[in-house]
């Protein structure tokens, strides 16, 4: 056997090792985040009248509010996906390729533009981020969920959306904005 064979074999083994370590890291992150929330709210049978949307684009991911790199790995918030975002009178409906995320208006804090979220950066505030609260084993966890729309001209209308959520009572959740952490 020649040297090219052994070089290729070593590279394949290293690549498989790297993929295995990345998978293990993602699984450990998901396990360590078990205390962030019990379960996500389910969409109601009648979410109310459509206020805005549907808006097509890409779901960027979700983070613990205030830290644009603290990506949440728990399903269904963990993976980027093609998505559709629709604002109803009772909340926001985020339809992912394989799942649905419902953000009740009572849990929505607000919607804003940002340039960085879930380890993705986009110049000029290209990410629409919804800040919302979800029930945790102790108190509430504040989450930023990002969406990069195909039509960014509608962002000002989305930013005008306000929720009914009161400020979080959880003391270990940062309150600074994503822009402040950059």
Buried (B, 14 or more C-beta within 10 A) or exposed (E): EEEEEEEEEEEEEEEEEEEEEEEEEBEEBBEEBEEBBEEBBEBEEEBEEEBBBEBBBBBBBBBBBBBBEBBBBBEBBBBBBEBBBBBBEBBBBBBBEEBBBBBBBBBBBBBBBBBBBBEBEBEEBBBBBBBBBBBBEEBBBBBBBBBBBEEBEBBEBBBEBEBEBEEBEEEEBBEEBBEEBE
